[in-house]
Amino acid sequence: MPQAVGARRLPVPEGKSGCPINLTAELLGDRWSLVVLRDVMFGGHRHFRELLTHSVEGIASNILASRLSKLVEAGLLSRHDDPSHRQKIDYRLTEAAIELVPVMAQLGAWGSRWLPTTPELSIRAELLAAGGPKMWQRFMDELRAVHLKGRPQPADGVLAELTLAYERAAAAADRPR
């Protein structure tokens, strides 16, 4: 039986226990959910085709469709009709997903420190770790403006800074040595 949905509760099943770590792992612990959220959050990809074609890990279309549905049902993404095309859906982060920024920053920092990552794919995590809670808050405020209030992505915001660092690292990785 699902938990009661309040101002601070997501519409998810009770889970195997009431442990917050277990419930979070049940919601986000599959192979693709965090990756989809990462691509919406840090990649700025908000449409199915963008998420599919820009997936570094090569997510299959049926898996992407399943994860998007799961994340919408769980209250982490919302679906909006895209005025530019009748059949296009715009996926936006909800407040609950935006509040995952510090978790994503910590996961990225841990992975950069302990796992065999590549420079271009770890630069954003390293910058977020170095920027700490102040940068995370700025990024969450930026995401709220874009995803919750429908404002355009700022050209000088945190996402722009992270994207520029990624592009520079990717260009450096592509240069012959």
N, C-alpha and C positions, 0 to 999 in steps of 0.2 A: 504494500500500500504506500503510495507516495506521501511524502511529508507535506504538511500544510505549507502553502506558499505565502510568505509574508513579504514585507518590504526587503528583507535580507535573506530570503530563502529561494533556492532554485527548485523548479518542479521536477525533481528526480526521485526515483524509488529509494526506499529506506536503506537498502544495501545489506551486506552481511553482518554489519555491526554499526553501532553509532559512533565509532571512532572517526574523527575528522580526517585523519590521514588515509584510512581505508576508504572512506566515501570519496575523497578526492581522487585516489588511485583508481577506484571503480569508474569514475566519470572521465578522467583524463588519461588513464593508464594504458589505453590501447596504442597501437603503433602510430596512428595517424592524427589523433585529435589535437595534440599539442603542435604538431607540424602545421596543420591547417590554421590553427590560431596564430602561430608564428608568422605564417605567410600573409594573413590579413593584417596582423599587428605591425610587423616589421617590413613586409614587402609592399604594403599598400594595395594588395590585390583584393578586389571585392566582388569579382564576378567569377562564375564557374570556369569559363574558358581561361581566364587569367590564372586562376589557381591551378588549373590542370597543366597549362603550357609552361608556367614558371616554376613548377615543382622540381627542385634540385634532385629530390629523391625519386621522382618518377611515379607519382601516385596514379593508380588506375582510375578511370572515370567512374566506374561503379563504386569503388571505395570512397572516392571524393564525394559522390552524391550521398552515400550512406553517412559519412562523417558530417557533412553539412546539415543533413536532416537531424542527426543526433545532437549536434551543437545548438541548432535552433530549438529543438524540443527541450533541451536542458536549460535554455535561457542564456546561453553564452553568445549566440549570434542572433540577429534579427534579420528577417527577409523584407526587402522593399522592392516594389516595382521600379525599374529603371525607366525614366521618361524618354531616354534616347532610343529604346527598342522595346517593342511589346513583349518579347519573349525573354528578355534579359532580367535577371534578378540581381539586386545589389545586396550583398551580405555586409552587415555592420556589426561591430562589436557592441555588446551591452556593457552596462556598468560592471557587472560581475566579471566579464572577460577583461575589461580594462584594469580592474584591480589585480589581475594576474601579472601585470608588468614586473613587480618586484620578484615574483616567483620565477618568471622567465629570465630575468636578469641574473638571479642566483643560479638557476640551472645552467645558463650559458657560461657564467663565470666558473662554475665547478667543472663543466665539460672542457672549457679551454685550459684549465689548470691540470686536469687529470687524464684527458683522453687525447688520442692522436688526431687533432683537428687540423684544418688547413688555415693558413693566415687569412685568406679572403672571407672564409665563412665564420671565423672566430672574432674578427675585428669589431663587429657590432657588440658582441658580448663583452669584449674587453673594454670598450668605451663606456658601456653601461655600468660595468663594475667600477671603473675609475670615476665615473660621474656620480655614483652612489645615489642615495635617496633623493637628493635635490633634483638630479637629472630624471630619475624615475617619475617624480611628481610632475615635472615639466612635461614629460612625455605623456603621462596619463591625462593631464589637462588638455594637451594637444589632441589626443585621441578622443576625449569627450567632445571637444569642439567639432571635430570632423565626423565622428560616428554617431553621436547623440544629438547634436544640434545642426548637422548638415552643412557645416561651413567648409570652404575649400581647404585643402592641405596647405599649410603655410610653407612658403619657399625657403624660409630661414629657421624652421623648427627642428626639433630633435630628430624626427624621421629623415629630414633632408640631410642633416649632419651625419647620421648613421649610414645613409645611402651613399653619400659622397665618399665616406671612408671605405665602404665595401667596394665601390667602383674603382677607387685608387688601388686597393689591395688586389682586386681581380686583374686590373691592367698590369700591375707589377708581376703577378704570377704568370701572366701570358707572355711577358717579355722573354726573349731567349737569353740564356745566361752564358 
